[in-house]
């Protein structure tokens, strides 16, 4: 369990509000487990944590105690972070694909980790309007992967370049989970800092951040 302690030290968020999960594939019902206040799940502790989760209101209470918004991790690690608000739901997933190999990899890892929890999910993939010809095959394979793992998949081309664009889209279309890169966590912290509990707040949206 020493690995858990060392990796939690990377977080700016207090360790007390973070749960660690040790599963190559999260068990069915994981969303309900978190929504009911469940803590970390241990399937294979010898392999180290595969996911960190935190209740978003607690993270936001910490964030609003600061003079200005800051990223959740001092040194972002490869382990994904899941933030959930009123409930954790995979009913409607919004995938942010930015055309990079890292973005494709994090979506593939998400699919593997949540495979037992997204079979009935509705998925939307937002990709940049322009993708280099060399990346088209990767993009097509990614769409097929998501389609095979979920019950319904939509693929949309938008030139979104800010996390706020995805946050607004997710709220407007009632998505319940945004899957995006940790490269955007500083921008996400700013959005959460300024809009939490405001008129545009949507408390069914969770965030999955990874590399």
TORKELO-869853 format. One record per residue: residue number from 1; chain; x, z, y of N, C-alpha, C in turn. Coordinates in steps of 0.001 Angstrom, whole numbers, plus 524288, in hexadecimal, padded with zeros to 5 digits. Layout:
N
n:chain:n_x:n_z:n_y:ca_x:ca_z:ca_y:c_x:c_z:c_y
NUM:A:X:Z:Y:X:Z:Y:X:Z:Y
...
//
This chain:
211
n:chain:n_x:n_z:n_y:ca_x:ca_z:ca_y:c_x:c_z:c_y
1:A:80333:80000:7FB43:80000:80000:80000:80356:80000:804F1
2:A:80884:8003B:80448:80BE5:8003F:808D6:80B60:7FB32:80BF8
3:A:80A55:7F6E0:8093A:809B7:7F1D2:80BC5:8054F:7F20A:80FBF
4:A:80115:7F498:80E4A:7FC8A:7F51E:811C1:7FE1B:7F7B1:816ED
5:A:80104:7FC08:816AC:80288:7FEE3:81B5B:805F8:7FB8D:81EE0
6:A:809DE:7F8F9:81C8B:80D79:7F5D3:81FA0:80AA0:7F175:8227A
7:A:806F9:7EEF1:81FF7:80459:7EA86:82263:8005F:7EC42:8266F
8:A:7FE1E:7F0C3:825C2:7FA80:7F2BA:829B0:7FD55:7F432:82EB1
9:A:80261:7F52B:82E47:80560:7F68C:832EA:805A1:7F20F:836D0
10:A:8047D:7ED4F:8350C:80485:7E8D2:8388E:7FFE6:7E8CB:83C49
11:A:7FBE7:7EBD6:83B08:7F718:7EBAE:83E1B:7F78E:7EED1:84323
12:A:7F53E:7EC9D:84742:7F498:7EF87:84C1C:7EFBB:7F2E8:84BAE
13:A:7EBDB:7F10C:848AF:7E711:7F3FF:847B2:7E867:7F8D1:84471
14:A:7E613:7FD53:8458B:7E724:8020C:84273:7E63C:80139:83C9B
15:A:7E9D1:8030B:8396C:7E96E:8025F:833C3:7E480:804D5:8317C
16:A:7E287:808E8:833FB:7DE0B:80BCD:831E0:7D924:8087B:83174
17:A:7D8CC:80442:8346E:7D402:80115:83446:7D4B2:7FC22:83100
18:A:7D919:7FBAD:82E47:7DA2C:7F708:82B19:7D9CC:7F860:8254D
19:A:7D720:7F504:82255:7D6CE:7F598:81CA7:7D9FF:7F148:81A15
20:A:7DC80:7F297:815BE:7DFB6:7EED3:812E0:7DD0B:7ED71:80DBC
21:A:7DD2D:7E875:80C63:7DABC:7E694:80792:7DEE2:7E3E2:80438
22:A:7DECD:7E519:7FF2F:7E2C7:7E333:7FB99:7E02D:7DFDF:7F75A
23:A:7DED4:7DB1F:7F892:7DC26:7D7B3:7F4D5:7DDC1:7D209:7F5BC
24:A:7DF55:7CF4F:7F19E:7E077:7C9BE:7F21B:7DB70:7C6C5:7F358
25:A:7D71F:7C895:7F0FC:7D1F5:7C688:7F23B:7CE64:7CB34:7F324
26:A:7CBE8:7CB55:7F79B:7C870:7CFB8:7F8C8:7C3B4:7CF8D:7F53A
27:A:7C1EC:7D400:7F338:7BD86:7D415:7EF93:7B867:7D287:7F231
28:A:7B4AF:7D086:7EF2D:7AF87:7CF40:7F159:7AD2B:7D416:7F3FD
29:A:7AA70:7D338:7F847:7A817:7D798:7FB12:7ABB3:7DA30:7FEF3
30:A:7B036:7D7D3:7FFF5:7B3F8:7DA28:8038E:7B1AC:7DACF:80907
31:A:7AEB4:7D6F2:80ACD:7AC54:7D741:81005:7A8B7:7DBEF:8107F
32:A:7A576:7DCBC:80C8F:7A1E9:7E12B:80C99:7A4D8:7E652:80C64
33:A:7A927:7E669:8098C:7AC69:7EB19:80925:7AE51:7ECC1:80E8C
34:A:7B053:7E901:8119D:7B22B:7EA42:816DD:7ADB1:7EBC3:81A7C
35:A:7A964:7E8E0:81A25:7A4F4:7E9E5:81D9A:7A2BD:7EF60:81CE2
36:A:7A347:7F170:81823:7A148:7F6AC:816FF:7A55D:7FAED:81804
37:A:7A9B3:7F970:81A5A:7ADB0:7FD55:81BA9:7B1CE:7FE28:81786
38:A:7B1FF:7FAAC:813A7:7B5D4:7FB3E:80F7A:7BB61:7FA8D:81167
39:A:7BF03:7FD27:80EDD:7C481:7FCF5:81068:7C77B:7F8F3:80D26
40:A:7CC94:7F988:80CEA:7CFDA:7F5CB:80A38:7CE9F:7F54B:80471
41:A:7CF31:7F088:8026C:7CE55:7EF76:7FCE4:7D393:7EE6C:7FA4D
42:A:7D47E:7F0F5:7F5E6:7D979:7F068:7F32A:7D893:7EDCA:7EDDF
43:A:7DA4D:7E8E0:7ED79:7DA0C:7E605:7E887:7DF79:7E5D0:7E60A
44:A:7E351:7E445:7E930:7E8AB:7E3B7:7E745:7EC7D:7E62D:7EB22
45:A:7ECD2:7EB61:7EB41:7F017:7EE13:7EF23:7F5E3:7ECC0:7EEC5
46:A:7F7AB:7EB2F:7EA1E:7FD39:7EA09:7E97A:7FEE6:7E531:7EC90
47:A:7FB31:7E1F2:7EE30:7FC76:7DD25:7F101:7FC40:7DDCF:7F6F0
48:A:7FAE1:7E25A:7F8B6:7FA91:7E336:7FE4F:7F561:7E15B:80088
49:A:7F432:7E2C1:80565:7EF20:7E154:807B9:7EEA1:7DB77:808A3
50:A:7E9F6:7D975:807DD:7E8D7:7D3E9:808D1:7E543:7D334:80D89
51:A:7E311:7D78A:80F7D:7DF8A:7D744:813FC:7DF45:7DC93:816A7
52:A:7DF5D:7DC82:81BDC:7DE39:7E126:81EF6:7D8F2:7E04D:82191
53:A:7D5BE:7E464:821DE:7D0B7:7E3ED:82483:7CFFB:7E87F:82843
54:A:7CCBA:7E7A0:82C2E:7CB8E:7EBC1:82FF4:7C636:7EABD:83257
55:A:7C373:7EF09:8337C:7BE5B:7EEA4:83600:7BF44:7ED4E:83BB8
56:A:7BD48:7E8D8:83D64:7BE69:7E6CE:84293:7BD16:7EA93:84705
57:A:7B8A4:7ED52:846F6:7B795:7F101:84B38:7BBDF:7F519:84BF1
58:A:7BE48:7F6DC:847A1:7C282:7FAA7:84814:7C758:7F81E:84A82
59:A:7C84E:7F33A:84907:7CCB7:7F067:84B55:7CBCC:7EF9A:8512B
60:A:7C6F9:7EE6A:85298:7C5B7:7ED6E:85811:7C5DF:7F267:85B53
61:A:7C474:7F6D0:858F6:7C4FD:7FBCF:85BB3:7CABA:7FCC8:85D05
62:A:7CE1F:7FB88:8593E:7D3C1:7FC0D:85A38:7D57F:7F831:85E71
63:A:7D39F:7F35A:85E08:7D528:7EF48:861B1:7D38D:7F0A1:86743
64:A:7CED9:7F2D4:867CF:7CCE3:7F414:86D05:7CF51:7F913:86F3F
65:A:7D24C:7FBC5:86C08:7D529:80049:86E02:7DA5B:7FEC5:87072
66:A:7DBA8:7F9B2:87021:7E081:7F7B7:8725D:7DF9C:7F5AC:877E1
67:A:7E3C0:7F537:87AD5:7E355:7F31E:88025:7E23A:7ED46:88019
68:A:7E41F:7EAA4:87C16:7E344:7E509:87B89:7E339:7E3B7:875C0
69:A:7E094:7DF6A:8744D:7E04F:7DE06:86EBC:7E5A7:7DCA8:86C86
70:A:7E675:7DDEE:8678C:7EB4C:7DC8D:864E5:7EA1E:7DAEE:85F54
71:A:7EDB4:7D839:85CD9:7ECF9:7D665:85787:7EC67:7DAFC:853C9
72:A:7E9DF:7D9FC:84F56:7E8D6:7DE19:84B85:7EDC8:7DFD8:848B4
73:A:7F18C:7DC47:84825:7F660:7DD74:84564:7FB0E:7DCA7:84907
74:A:7FEA3:7E051:848EC:80372:7DFBA:84BF0:806B6:7DB43:849C5
75:A:8072C:7DB23:8449B:809E5:7D6F6:841DA:80630:7D4F0:83D9D
76:A:8036E:7D0A4:83EA4:7FF94:7CEB2:83AD7:8020A:7CDB8:83584
77:A:7FF91:7CFB4:83175:80177:7CEEB:82C28:7FE22:7CAC8:82972
78:A:7FFB3:7C953:824BA:7FCF9:7C525:821E9:7F7DE:7C6F7:81F71
79:A:7F70A:7CC0C:81F28:7F249:7CE14:81CB7:7EDA3:7CD3F:82067
80:A:7E95D:7CAEC:81E89:7E4CE:7C9E3:821DB:7E250:7CEED:823E0
81:A:7DFBC:7CE67:82858:7DCD7:7D2BD:82AAF:7D72B:7D112:82B57
82:A:7D399:7D46B:829A7:7CDFC:7D369:82A22:7CB8B:7D77C:82DB0
83:A:7C906:7D5B5:831DB:7C63E:7D922:83579:7C071:7D819:834FD
84:A:7BD56:7DC25:833FF:7B7AB:7DB60:83373:7B4C8:7DF20:83706
85:A:7B048:7DD61:838EF:7AD59:7E068:83CCC:7A8BA:7E326:83A3B
86:A:7A3FC:7E195:83B87:79F4D:7E42E:83984:79F0C:7E3EC:83395
87:A:7A0AE:7DF87:83178:7A0D6:7DECD:82BD3:7A4EF:7DAB0:82A8C
88:A:7A690:7DA9D:825B2:7AA18:7D68D:823DC:7A6E3:7D2C4:8209C
89:A:7A6E9:7CDC7:82216:7A3D4:7C9E3:81F4F:7A6CF:7C4BC:81EFF
90:A:7A677:7C235:81A86:7A8C6:7BD07:819D7:7A480:7B8DB:81996
91:A:79FEB:7BA04:81BA7:79B8D:7B649:81B73:79CD8:7B127:81E29
92:A:79F53:7B174:822B8:7A07D:7ACC6:825C9:7A614:7AD2D:827E6
93:A:7A9A0:7AA20:825A9:7AF2C:7AA81:826E7:7B0E7:7A600:82A61
94:A:7B3A6:7A74A:82E87:7B5E0:7A357:83208:7BBC9:7A32E:83136
95:A:7BDBF:79EC6:82F40:7C34B:79E16:82E4A:7C5CE:79B35:832DF
96:A:7C9EE:79D69:834FB:7CCE3:79B00:83934:7D1A9:79863:836D3
97:A:7D183:79336:8367A:7D5FC:79038:8348D:7D878:78D7C:83937
98:A:7DD6A:78EA6:83A57:7DFE4:78C6C:83EFC:7E38E:787E0:83DCC
99:A:7E385:78610:838E9:7E6A4:78181:83784:7EC27:782B8:835C1
100:A:7ED8C:787B6:83578:7F2D6:78935:833D0:7F2D0:78AEA:82E19
101:A:7F74A:78A86:82B6F:7F7A5:78C54:82601:7F64B:7921E:82578
102:A:7F7D8:7953F:82966:7F6A3:79AD0:82935:7F0D3:79BDD:82949
103:A:7EDFE:798D3:82C5A:7E850:7996C:82CB2:7E5BD:79802:82784
104:A:7E78F:793D2:8251D:7E575:79240:8200A:7E69D:79661:81BE9
105:A:7EB5E:7988E:81C11:7ECE6:79C85:81842:7E995:7A16A:818B3
106:A:7E883:7A32F:81D85:7E578:7A809:81E19:7DFE1:7A749:81C30
107:A:7DDB0:7A292:81CF1:7D867:7A186:81B01:7D85D:7A16C:8150B
108:A:7DC56:79F12:812B6:7DCBE:79EF9:80D02:7DD3E:7A47F:80AD3
109:A:7E067:7A7B9:80D6A:7E104:7AD25:80BA9:7DBEF:7B036:80C39
110:A:7D90C:7AF2E:8106D:7D3FF:7B1BD:81124:7D04F:7B047:80CAE
111:A:7D016:7AB46:80B6D:7CCA9:7A967:80739:7CDF7:7AC22:8021D
112:A:7D2FC:7ACB7:800F7:7D4A0:7AF49:7FC1E:7D32D:7B50F:7FC28
113:A:7D421:7B7AB:80080:7D31F:7BD48:800E3:7CD4C:7BE82:800A5
114:A:7CA10:7BB4E:80326:7C470:7BC54:8038D:7C126:7B8F6:7FFDE
115:A:7C38F:7B677:7FC18:7C0D2:7B2B4:7F8BF:7BBEA:7B4E0:7F622
116:A:7BBF1:7B9EF:7F4D2:7B771:7BC45:7F230:7B32E:7BDF5:7F608
117:A:7B42C:7BD4C:7FB0E:7B080:7BF2C:7FF05:7AE53:7BAE3:80282
118:A:7AFE2:7B5F4:801B4:7AE33:7B1C7:8053A:7AB75:7AD44:80277
119:A:7AA13:7AE00:7FD96:7A79C:7A9C5:7FAB0:7A264:7A819:7FD09
120:A:79FB6:7ABBB:7FF9F:79ABC:7AA71:80216:79B26:7A9C9:807F2
121:A:79FE2:7A960:809EE:7A0BB:7A92D:80F8F:79FD7:7A3BC:811D8
122:A:79E5C:7A3AE:816C9:79E2E:79EE6:819D8:7A331:79EBD:81D0D
123:A:7A616:79A77:81CB7:7AB1F:79A1D:81F57:7AB31:795BD:82364
124:A:7ADE4:796B9:827B1:7AECE:792C9:82BB6:7B4A4:792A2:82CD6
125:A:7B6F1:78DFB:82CAC:7BC72:78D41:82DE9:7BCCF:78A63:83319
126:A:7BF86:78CAF:836D6:7C07B:78A12:83BD2:7C630:78869:83BF9
127:A:7C6FD:7835C:83CC3:7CC27:78105:83CCE:7CCF9:77E1C:841F3
128:A:7D1D5:77D9D:843D2:7D2CB:77AB5:848A6:7D0F5:7750F:8483D
129:A:7CF56:772D7:84C9A:7CD76:76D6E:84C9D:7D1B3:769A4:84AE8
130:A:7D68A:76AD4:84C56:7DAD8:7676B:84ACE:7DE4B:76A2A:846D6
131:A:7DEC8:767B9:8424A:7E24E:76996:83E36:7E613:76521:83CF5
132:A:7EB30:76620:83CE6:7EEE1:761FB:83B77:7ED7A:75FA0:83626
133:A:7EE68:75A9F:8359B:7ED1C:757EF:830B7:7EF90:75AA8:82C04
134:A:7F423:75CEA:82CCA:7F6D6:75F88:8287D:7F40F:76477:826AB
135:A:7F075:7668B:829F5:7EDB7:76B61:828AE:7E835:76A68:82694
136:A:7E67F:76593:8268D:7E11A:76469:824FA:7E010:765F6:81F4B
137:A:7E3D5:76502:81BD5:7E31F:76666:81659:7E280:76C42:815BC
138:A:7E5CC:76F47:8188C:7E570:774FE:81859:7E017:776CA:81A4D
139:A:7DE4D:7746B:81E86:7D937:775CC:820B8:7D4D6:774B2:81CCB
140:A:7D4FF:7702E:81A51:7D100:76EBF:8167F:7D116:77261:811C9
141:A:7D5BF:773C6:81006:7D635:7775F:80B96:7D413:77CC0:80CF7
142:A:7D4EC:77E56:811D4:7D302:7836D:81395:7CD0D:7837E:813B1
143:A:7CAB9:77F55:815B0:7C504:77EF6:815D5:7C2D0:77F27:8104A
144:A:7C55B:77C74:80CA7:7C390:77C68:8073A:7C40D:781CB:804C4
145:A:7C84F:78483:805F5:7C923:789CB:803E0:7C4D2:78D7C:805AE
146:A:7C3A0:78D5E:80AB6:7BF82:790BB:80CD4:7BA36:78F40:80A88
147:A:7B943:78A2B:809FD:7B44F:7884D:807CA:7B38D:78A38:80231
148:A:7B7B9:78A35:7FF2D:7B76F:78BEE:7F9BB:7B69A:791D0:7F93F
149:A:7B84C:794C3:7FD37:7B81C:79A7B:7FCEC:7B322:79CCA:7FF2F
150:A:7B041:799BF:80258:7AB92:79BAB:804FF:7A6D4:7985C:8038E
151:A:7A23F:79A0C:8053A:79D7A:79737:803D0:79C3F:792BC:80782
152:A:79E40:79304:80C49:79D25:78EF8:81033:7A1A2:78ED0:8141B
153:A:7A392:78A1C:81546:7A807:789A0:818D0:7A719:78566:81CE2
154:A:7A834:786BA:821D1:7A7F1:78300:8261E:7AD6A:78261:82864
155:A:7AE9F:77DA9:82A1D:7B3C1:77C7D:82C53:7B2FD:77A23:831BA
156:A:7B542:77CAC:835B8:7B45A:77B20:83B1F:7B990:77A5C:83DE8
157:A:7B9C8:7766B:84158:7BE61:77571:84489:7BD63:77752:84A1B
158:A:7C052:77B49:84BC7:7C008:77D3D:8511D:7C590:77E45:8530F
159:A:7C671:77D59:85807:7CB8E:77EA6:85A49:7CB8E:78423:85C8C
160:A:7CA4A:787F4:8594E:7CA9E:78D64:85AF4:7D05C:78F02:85AF3
161:A:7D227:79177:85F1A:7D78D:79352:85F38:7D7FB:79905:860C5
162:A:7D380:79BA8:86131:7D373:7A13C:8626F:7D010:7A418:85E7C
163:A:7D18B:7A8DF:85D3F:7CE7F:7ABDD:85979:7C911:7AD02:85B9D
164:A:7C897:7AD3D:860D5:7C380:7AE18:86332:7BFAD:7A9C0:8620A
165:A:7C1A8:7A4EF:86156:7BE44:7A088:85FF7:7BBD9:7A15C:85A94
166:A:7BF0D:7A32B:856F0:7BD21:7A429:851A8:7B96F:7A8D7:85196
167:A:7BAB2:7ACCC:85496:7B761:7B16E:854EF:7B1FF:7AFFA:85714
168:A:7B1E6:7ACBA:85B1B:7ACF0:7AB0B:85D6E:7A9CD:7A7BC:85995
169:A:7AC70:7A42D:856E5:7A9CF:7A0DF:8530D:7A787:7A433:84EAA
170:A:7AA94:7A7F0:84CD6:7A8D2:7AB53:84895:7A3F0:7AE60:84A22
171:A:7A3DD:7B060:84EE8:79F53:7B346:850B3:79A90:7AFCF:85148
172:A:79B49:7AB37:85380:796EE:7A790:85466:79480:7A5C9:84F49
173:A:797B6:7A4FF:84B4A:795D3:7A302:84648:79548:7A749:8422B
174:A:795AE:7AC24:843DC:794DF:7B0B2:8407F:7985E:7B0B5:83BAA
175:A:79D46:7AF4F:83C6D:7A118:7AFC6:83835:7A242:7B599:8376E
176:A:7A3AF:7B709:832C5:7A4A9:7BC94:831AF:7AA66:7BDD4:830BD
177:A:7ADBE:7B9D1:8303E:7B346:7BAC3:82F4B:7B67A:7B643:83186
178:A:7BA46:7B780:834D2:7BDDE:7B3A4:836FD:7C329:7B43D:83450
179:A:7C4F6:7B018:831E4:7CA05:7B010:82F39:7CDE3:7AD14:832A5
180:A:7D1E1:7AFC9:83490:7D591:7AD5B:8382B:7DAFE:7AFB2:83787
181:A:7DEB1:7ADC4:83A94:7E427:7AF58:83A18:7E56A:7B429:83D58
182:A:7E931:7B72D:83B69:7EB1A:7BBA0:83E71:7EDEB:7B9DD:8436B
183:A:7EF2C:7B4E3:843C6:7F190:7B2E0:8488C:7EDF0:7B384:84D3F
184:A:7E8E0:7B42E:84C2B:7E504:7B4A0:8505F:7E342:7BA41:85147
185:A:7E5E8:7BE06:84ED0:7E3F3:7C361:84F14:7E444:7C5B6:85490
186:A:7E819:7C41C:857AA:7E864:7C610:85D0A:7E3D3:7C408:86045
187:A:7E289:7BF06:85F93:7DE0F:7BCC9:86255:7D901:7BF4C:86080
188:A:7D89F:7C060:85B6A:7D3F6:7C2EC:8595D:7D360:7C85C:85BB0
189:A:7D7A4:7CB3A:85C20:7D76E:7D07B:85E67:7D557:7D04F:863F9
190:A:7D6D0:7CC50:866F3:7D4ED:7CBC3:86C51:7CF12:7CAB3:86C71
191:A:7CD43:7C74D:868E5:7C7A7:7C61F:86899:7C48D:7CB06:86732
192:A:7C665:7CDDF:86348:7C3BB:7D2A4:8619F:7C3C8:7D6BE:865F0
193:A:7C81F:7D72D:8689D:7C8C5:7DB0C:86CC5:7C4E4:7DA20:87131
194:A:7C417:7D52F:87291:7C0DF:7D3EE:87723:7BB08:7D344:875EE
195:A:7B9BE:7D1EA:87108:7B44B:7D0AF:86FE5:7B185:7D4A0:86C64
196:A:7B44F:7D875:86A42:7B1E1:7DC39:866BA:7AD4C:7DF05:86956
197:A:7A8E6:7DF04:8668D:7A403:7E17F:86849:7A199:7DEEC:86D24
198:A:7A396:7DA5D:86E80:7A146:7D77E:872D8:79C9E:7D454:8710E
199:A:79A62:7D153:874A2:795B4:7CE54:87366:7968E:7CA10:86F60
200:A:79B7A:7C84A:86EB9:79CAE:7C41B:86B09:79E82:7C634:865BF
201:A:79EBA:7CB5C:8652B:7A0E2:7CD8C:8605C:79D67:7CC74:85BAC
202:A:79FDF:7CB18:85748:79D21:7C9D7:85270:79F64:7CD54:84E27
203:A:79C75:7D152:84C98:79EB0:7D563:84937:79E7C:7D43A:8435F
204:A:79D2E:7CF62:841E9:79D68:7CDEF:83C5C:7A24B:7CABC:83B1D
205:A:7A5A5:7C9E9:83EFC:7AA43:7C6A5:83E2E:7AF06:7C9E6:83CA3
206:A:7B166:7C883:83845:7B63D:7CAE5:83685:7BAB7:7C707:83751
207:A:7BF87:7C905:83710:7C41F:7C5C0:8380E:7C821:7C679:833AB
208:A:7C9E8:7C222:8318E:7CE0E:7C230:82D95:7D2CE:7BF83:82FF9
209:A:7D713:7C275:8308E:7DBCB:7C072:8330B:7E04E:7C07A:82F2E
210:A:7E310:7BC11:82EEC:7E766:7BBC1:82B30:7EB3B:7B787:82CED
211:A:7EF54:7B6DA:829DB:7F320:7B29B:82AA7:7F2C0:7AED5:82617
//
